[in-house]
Amino acid sequence: MLNFIYWPISWVLWFWHKVFGFILSPDSALSWILSIVFLTFTLRTLLVKPMVNQMRSMRKMQEMQPKMQEIRQKYKNDQQKMAEETQKLYKEMGTNPLASCIVPLAQMPVFIGLFHVLRSFNRTGTGPNQLGLSVEENRNLANYAFSPEDVRSFLDADFFGVPLSAYMSMPEDAFAAFTGLDFTRANIIMVCLPLVLISATFTHLNARMSMNRQAARRAAGKVNSPSGDNAAMMEQQMQMMNKMMLWVFPVMIIASGFLWHIGLLFYMLANNVWTFFQTRIVFAKMDAEEEAEERAKAEAKRASAPVVGARKVDKRSKKQRKQQGK
């Protein structure tokens, strides 16, 4: 049903595996890990512009809050007029509230597709979405863009002695698919758990970086706090969202970590590391642009101000001055 997602993901992953397999070795675990990491970077490269637009839109949305509050107060009894004026304000400011949804919506299919493709390298289990194949059948059956030879290469690749498609809650009847590897569930947990905790930590740090910048801008007077009748409710909603990003999302990653196999954990880790550094770079660029705008406004204000001690030029004609003198 979701083959339109699974096939493109598998082809991109296949491409990067061929690249790193040529540089390193096709059967190297590092070549498979780098393939997953660069699949992540491929997606994030395509999403750089939407991500920057999202961050700029969020800044404009913060600056718009006072005007938004005025519209809510002025048209609180006329929902249609309120919607019209709000849309007009969005157009004037050149922003779109839906811009913040583009990046998460684009990442979700990739996450789902990669989750399925990587788990489909091992189809020997009898649990949900498993085919119950024999070890021999599984090792000689293609997996989307990957040939049987590629499937065997992935199954035999290990990270600290644990297969890349292993996960903490993997059924024991699926262990047999990894011939030549001797591991236990404890070994899987020892490898997966640190990756889960690192991913959760980066998720927390990314959220804290955004919150700290927002707090600094508010302290500098660049972001106005909500006011009016709905101020308390808006402030409460903002704090709730901040807590979700800061604590709930990282906890969700930890709580669901038993489902994520090693390959997918490398995707999550690469995605969070990319977000961390991209956010720092974009914030620095936006701050520099904002400072340049403020300097330009200050210079324009100084240029239009009258010079102290300058002699006023009387532009009246001689006849007008004589008449007014009478």
SULLIN-V444738 format. One record per pair of residues at least 12 apart in sequence whose ideal C-beta (glycine too) atoms are under 7 Angstrom apart, sorted by the first residue. I is the first residue (numbers start at 1). GAP is how many residues later the second one is. Records with the same first field share a line. If there is no record, write none. Layout:
I->GAP + GAP
This chain:
5->104 + 107 + 108
6->107 + 110 + 111 + 138
7->137 + 138
9->101 + 104 + 105 + 108
10->107 + 134 + 135 + 136
11->134
12->27 + 30
13->22 + 23 + 26 + 104
14->131 + 132
16->19 + 22 + 23
17->14 + 15 + 18
20->14 + 15
26->127
27->126 + 129 + 130
29->128 + 129 + 130 + 135
32->122 + 125 + 132
33->233
36->227 + 230 + 231
37->229 + 233
39->75
40->227 + 230 + 231 + 234
41->229 + 233
43->64 + 67
44->227 + 230
47->56 + 59
50->52 + 53
51->52 + 227
52->230
53->46
54->45 + 46 + 48 + 49
55->227 + 231
56->230
57->38 + 39 + 42 + 43
58->42
59->227
60->33 + 35
61->34 + 36
62->161
64->25 + 29
65->159 + 161
66->158
67->22
68->18 + 21
69->157 + 158 + 159
71->14 + 15 + 18
72->158
73->155
114->150 + 153
115->149
117->26 + 27
118->47 + 143 + 145 + 146
119->46 + 142
120->23
121->22 + 30 + 33 + 34 + 44
122->16 + 33 + 43 + 52 + 55
123->15
124->14 + 50 + 52 + 53
125->46 + 48 + 49
126->47
127->44
135->41 + 42 + 44
138->39
139->12 + 13 + 16
155->22 + 23
156->24
158->23
159->32 + 103
160->31
161->20 + 22 + 26
162->21 + 25 + 26 + 29 + 100
163->15 + 18
164->98 + 99
165->96 + 98
166->22 + 95 + 96
167->21 + 25 + 91 + 92 + 93 + 94
168->20 + 21 + 24 + 89 + 90
169->89 + 90
170->18
191->71
192->65 + 70 + 73
195->67 + 70 + 74
196->57 + 58 + 61 + 64 + 69
197->57
198->71
199->54 + 66 + 69 + 70 + 73
200->50 + 53 + 54
202->70 + 71 + 74
203->46 + 47 + 50 + 69
204->42 + 46
205->71
206->66 + 69 + 70 + 73
207->38 + 39
208->38
209->70
210->69
211->31 + 35
213->70
